[in-house]
Amino acid sequence: MKPSTQDRTEGKLHEVKGKVKEGVGKVTHNPDLEVSGNAEKKAGKVQKWIGRAEKAVGE
């Protein structure tokens, strides 16, 4: 798998995991889990963006 594709795939995975953690944190009133999920979601978005940039540059 190309690095750009791998970054986009892993980024999407982190985004989804972050959304789930954030949602569980809200439901259980656990602010630490909510913040952790939000951070993971944002990290996933950044990683996905890096994958797009690598693809545009041509790796």
N, C-alpha and C positions, 0 to 999 in steps of 0.2 A: 504494500500500500504506500502510495506517495505521502511524504510528510505533510503536504498541505491538506490532503484528504483525511489523514489521521488526525490532524489538529482540528479540523472542522467537526469530525465525528466525535472526538473526545470532548470538544467544547460543547456540543449539543447534549452529550451525556451529562456533563457537569451542570448545564443549565437546567435540565429536567430534574436531576437529583436535588439541586438547590431549590427549585420550586416546590418539590415535595417536602423537603425539610422545613421550608418557610411556612408552608400550609399546616404542617403538623405542629410547628411551634405556635402558630396563631390559635389553633384549635385547643391545644393543651395549655395555653397561656404560659409558654416557656420562651422567654425573650432571648435566652442564649441560643436556643435551637433556631429561632426565627432569624436572628442576626447571622448565624453560621450559614443558614440556607441562602440568605440574601447575598452573602459574600461569595458563596460557591456559584450562585447563579451569575453574578457579575464576572467572576473569573472565567466561567464557561463562555460568556459572550466575548470576552477579550480573546480567549484562545480561538474561538471560531473566527473572529476578525483577523487574527494572525494567519490562520489557514487561508482565508480569502486573499490576503495581501501576498502570501507566498505564491499562490496560484497566479495572481495577476503579474507578479514579477517574473515568474517562470522558474521558481525554485532555484 
